[in-house]
Amino acid sequence: MKRASDKQLRVACPGCGAEVVWEARNKYRPFCSERCRLMDLGQWAAERYRVAGEPVEQEPADVAAGKDE
């Protein structure tokens, strides 16, 4: 007989690799803890992670604001 816990989806925490049960009660999913979640956020904020794709050209600030020289 299988236990209810055998049916739960388990994933590896992207931060530390610990096994995490994927369920609504886990407010940090897919992370195992608030610490791992915040460490990941810090990596994004420091621009250590990037989404693959073509670079986006940005208009100079004066053009974007509609100012003429």
N, C-alpha and C positions, 0 to 999 in steps of 0.2 A: 504494500500500500504506500502510495506517495504522500508525503507531507505537503501541506499548503506552501511551505517555504521552498519546496522543490520546483514549484511552478512560477516563482517570481523571477523576473528578468534581472539579471545581475550584470553590471558593467564595471569596467575599471575606471577609477577616478583619474581624470586627465592630469591631475596635479601630482599625485604620489603613487598611483597604480593600485591602491587598495580596492578591494571588491566592495561595490555599492549596490544595494537593492534599489531598483528603479521603481519608485512608488510615490504617490502624491504626498505622503507623510514626510518624505525626505525633502525638506525645503532647500537643501543645497545641491540637489541633483543637477548635473551628473557628478558633482563633487562629493567627497566624503564628509567635508566639514567646511565651516565658514572660512577657516584659514586657507584651505586649498582654493576656495572660490575667490577670495581676495588676492591671493598670490597671482592667480590667472588674470584677474582684472588689472592688476599692476603691470603685468607683462604687456597687455594690450595698451594701457595708458603710456607706457614707456616706448611704444612702437616696436617692440621686439617681435610681435606677431603681425603678419600682414595677410590680407586676402589676395589671392592670386588674381592677376588681371593686368590689363594695359594701364599705364599711368594716366591719370586724368589731368588735363591741362587746366590750370586755374587762371582766370582773368586777373590782371593787376587790380589792386584795391580801388584805385581811382576810377577805372573803367566800370567795375562792378557797382560802384556807388553812383554812377551816372555823372561824374564830374568831368568837365572839359578843361583842358589847360589853355 
